[in-house]
Amino acid sequence: MKRRSLIFASAQAASGMALAQIPDLDKLMKNVPKATGAAGTTAGSSDTKTDIAGIKEALAIGTEKAVNSLSKADGYFGNKAVKILMPKNIQKVADMARVAGYEKQVDEFILSMNRAAEAAVPVAAKIFGDAIRAMTVDDVRGILTGGDTAATEFFKRTSEKKLYAAFKPIVSKKVDEVGATRAYKELMGRYEQVPLMQSKSLDLDDYVTRKALDGVFYMVGQEEKQIRTNPAARTTDLLKSVFGK
């Protein structure tokens, strides 16, 4: 229990420091340049300008909420929708480990993967902000006329590779710091000599990074749906004018 409390406190402190770096909405929207179309023409009509500003504000709010939610302690671990679970290719080993009395080790492995993801998420704020600032008129039109998660799909197209590259070094460092790698090696080591239990390799850093990104996009999608479908989520006049009251 003492060890787990130390892990929790360390992850919470790291998350708190990173959250201080997340740009707030006002900073993100300040001096945002006018979006341009594919041919480089500046958006001209007042309606178009309103749409551009509204979409940018909606994305800024949605991504800020998603990052804040996931970056806090238990942001992943305490959220069933995004919690990082045991990798499928070693689930059989984990099940047998639990039966054999190593439930604590399995639980610590799962906890530490989630702590690593929580530590990585804050860097997403800048990448999302860059994507928002670089939006074109065509991007805005596609989001306005698209489905409930059109903006989330925009982020996937423009930012997923950058997010992966930014997340992975942090995940790699944190899985060692909070014990995921050690727990994984111990877990697999128990069954290396067990008949019929084939040890399967796992790129732990890649697994946690991809699951962390899945969680980010899921939460951004949920925030986007709220703004599109729930009038109460349109907290500014600009959002009301673009998405309706």
C-alpha positions in Angstrom: 0.0 0.0 0.0 2.9 2.4 0.9 4.5 1.6 -2.5 1.3 2.2 -4.4 0.7 5.5 -2.5 4.2 6.6 -3.6 3.5 5.7 -7.2 0.2 7.6 -7.0 1.8 10.7 -5.4 4.6 10.8 -8.0 2.2 10.6 -10.9 0.0 13.2 -9.4 2.9 15.6 -8.9 4.1 15.1 -12.5 0.6 15.6 -13.8 0.2 18.8 -11.8 3.4 20.3 -13.2 2.5 19.4 -16.7 -1.0 20.8 -16.4 0.4 24.2 -15.5 1.7 24.3 -19.1 -1.6 23.7 -20.8 -2.7 26.9 -22.6 -6.1 28.2 -21.6 -8.8 29.1 -24.0 -8.1 32.8 -23.9 -4.4 32.3 -24.8 -5.2 29.9 -27.5 -7.8 32.2 -29.2 -5.7 35.4 -28.8 -4.5 36.8 -32.1 -5.6 33.7 -34.0 -4.8 34.5 -37.7 -7.6 34.4 -40.2 -8.0 31.0 -41.8 -7.3 30.7 -45.5 -8.7 28.3 -48.1 -6.8 25.8 -50.1 -6.1 28.5 -52.7 -4.8 30.9 -50.1 -7.8 33.3 -50.2 -8.8 34.9 -46.9 -12.3 34.2 -45.6 -14.3 37.2 -46.6 -17.9 37.2 -45.4 -18.8 38.0 -41.8 -20.7 34.7 -41.6 -17.6 32.8 -42.6 -15.5 34.6 -40.1 -18.1 33.7 -37.4 -18.0 30.1 -38.4 -14.3 30.0 -38.3 -14.1 31.6 -34.9 -16.9 29.4 -33.5 -15.3 26.2 -34.7 -11.9 27.2 -33.3 -13.5 28.1 -30.0 -15.4 24.8 -29.8 -12.3 22.8 -30.5 -10.3 24.8 -28.0 -12.9 24.2 -25.3 -13.3 20.5 -26.2 -9.6 19.7 -26.3 -8.9 21.7 -23.1 -11.5 19.8 -21.2 -10.4 16.4 -22.6 -6.7 17.1 -21.7 -7.6 18.3 -18.2 -9.8 15.3 -17.6 -7.2 12.7 -18.7 -4.2 14.4 -17.1 -5.4 14.3 -13.6 -4.7 11.3 -11.3 -7.0 8.5 -12.3 -7.9 10.3 -15.5 -7.4 7.0 -17.4 -7.4 4.5 -14.5 -10.7 5.8 -13.1 -12.5 6.2 -16.4 -13.9 2.9 -17.7 -14.3 4.2 -21.2 -10.5 4.9 -21.6 -8.9 2.8 -18.9 -5.9 0.9 -20.3 -6.4 -2.8 -19.7 -4.1 -5.8 -20.0 -2.9 -6.4 -23.6 -4.8 -9.1 -25.2 -1.7 -11.1 -26.3 -0.7 -11.6 -22.6 -4.2 -11.8 -21.1 -3.9 -15.5 -20.7 -0.7 -15.1 -18.7 -2.4 -12.5 -16.5 -5.4 -14.7 -15.9 -3.2 -17.6 -14.8 -1.1 -15.2 -12.7 -4.2 -14.1 -10.8 -5.2 -17.7 -10.2 -1.7 -18.5 -8.9 -1.8 -15.7 -6.4 -0.1 -12.9 -8.2 -3.2 -10.6 -8.5 -1.3 -7.7 -6.9 1.4 -7.8 -9.6 -1.2 -7.8 -12.3 -3.1 -4.9 -10.8 0.1 -2.9 -10.4 1.0 -3.5 -14.0 -2.4 -2.2 -15.1 -2.2 0.8 -12.8 1.3 1.7 -13.9 0.3 1.7 -17.6 -2.5 4.1 -16.9 -0.3 6.4 -14.8 2.2 6.6 -17.7 -0.7 7.6 -20.1 -1.9 10.3 -17.6 1.6 11.7 -17.5 1.9 12.0 -21.3 -1.4 13.6 -22.1 -0.6 17.3 -21.2 1.7 17.6 -24.3 -1.4 17.1 -26.4 -2.5 20.7 -25.6 0.1 22.4 -27.7 -0.3 20.0 -30.7 -4.1 20.5 -30.7 -3.5 24.3 -30.4 -1.2 24.2 -33.4 -3.8 22.2 -35.4 -6.5 24.7 -34.5 -4.5 27.7 -35.5 -3.6 26.1 -38.9 -7.2 25.3 -39.9 -8.3 26.3 -43.4 -11.7 27.5 -44.5 -12.3 24.1 -46.1 -11.5 22.4 -42.8 -14.1 24.5 -41.1 -16.7 23.8 -43.7 -16.0 20.1 -43.4 -16.4 20.2 -39.7 -19.6 22.2 -39.8 -21.2 19.9 -42.3 -19.7 16.6 -41.0 -21.0 14.2 -38.4 -20.9 14.5 -34.6 -17.2 13.8 -34.5 -16.0 15.5 -37.6 -13.7 17.7 -35.6 -12.2 14.7 -33.8 -11.5 13.1 -37.2 -9.8 16.3 -38.3 -7.5 16.0 -35.3 -6.7 12.4 -36.2 -5.8 13.3 -39.7 -3.6 16.3 -38.8 -2.2 15.4 -35.4 -2.1 11.7 -34.7 1.5 11.2 -35.8 2.7 14.2 -34.0 0.9 13.1 -30.9 2.4 9.7 -31.1 5.9 11.1 -31.4 5.3 13.4 -28.5 3.7 10.8 -26.2 6.0 7.9 -26.7 9.2 9.3 -25.1 7.2 10.3 -22.0 5.4 7.0 -21.9 8.7 5.2 -22.2 10.2 7.1 -19.3 7.1 6.7 -17.1 6.6 3.0 -17.6 10.0 2.5 -16.1 9.5 5.1 -13.3 6.2 3.8 -12.2 7.0 0.2 -12.6 5.2 -1.1 -15.6 8.2 -2.6 -17.3 9.4 -4.2 -14.1 5.9 -5.6 -13.4 5.6 -6.9 -17.0 9.0 -8.7 -16.8 8.1 -10.2 -13.4 4.7 -11.3 -14.7 6.1 -12.9 -17.8 9.0 -14.4 -16.0 6.7 -16.5 -13.8 5.5 -18.4 -16.8 8.4 -18.7 -19.1 8.9 -22.4 -18.1 5.2 -23.3 -17.8 4.2 -25.9 -20.4 1.8 -24.8 -23.1 2.2 -21.2 -22.0 3.9 -19.5 -24.9 5.5 -16.2 -24.1 4.5 -13.5 -26.5 6.6 -10.4 -27.1 5.0 -7.0 -26.4 6.2 -3.5 -27.3 4.9 -2.0 -24.0 5.8 1.6 -25.0 3.9 1.3 -28.2 0.9 -0.4 -26.6 0.5 2.3 -23.9 1.1 5.1 -26.3 -1.5 4.0 -28.7 -4.0 3.3 -26.0 -3.3 6.7 -24.5 -4.1 8.3 -27.9 -7.3 6.2 -28.2 -8.4 7.7 -24.9 -7.5 11.3 -26.0 -9.5 11.0 -29.2 -12.4 9.4 -27.4 -12.7 12.2 -24.9 -12.3 14.9 -27.5 -15.1 13.2 -29.5 -17.3 13.1 -26.4 -16.7 16.9 -25.8 -17.5 17.6 -29.5 -20.7 15.7 -29.3 -21.8 17.6 -26.3 -21.3 21.0 -28.0 -23.1 19.8 -31.1 -26.1 18.2 -29.4 -26.4 19.7 -25.9 -27.4 23.4 -25.8 -26.2 23.6 -22.2 -22.7 22.8 -23.4 -22.6 25.9 -25.6 -21.3 28.2 -22.9 -20.5 31.3 -25.0 -22.4 33.5 -27.4 -20.1 32.5 -30.2 -20.9 28.8 -29.8 -24.6 29.5 -29.6 -24.4 31.5 -32.9 -22.6 28.8 -34.7 -24.2 25.7 -33.3 -27.6 27.1 -32.4 -29.1 28.0 -29.0 
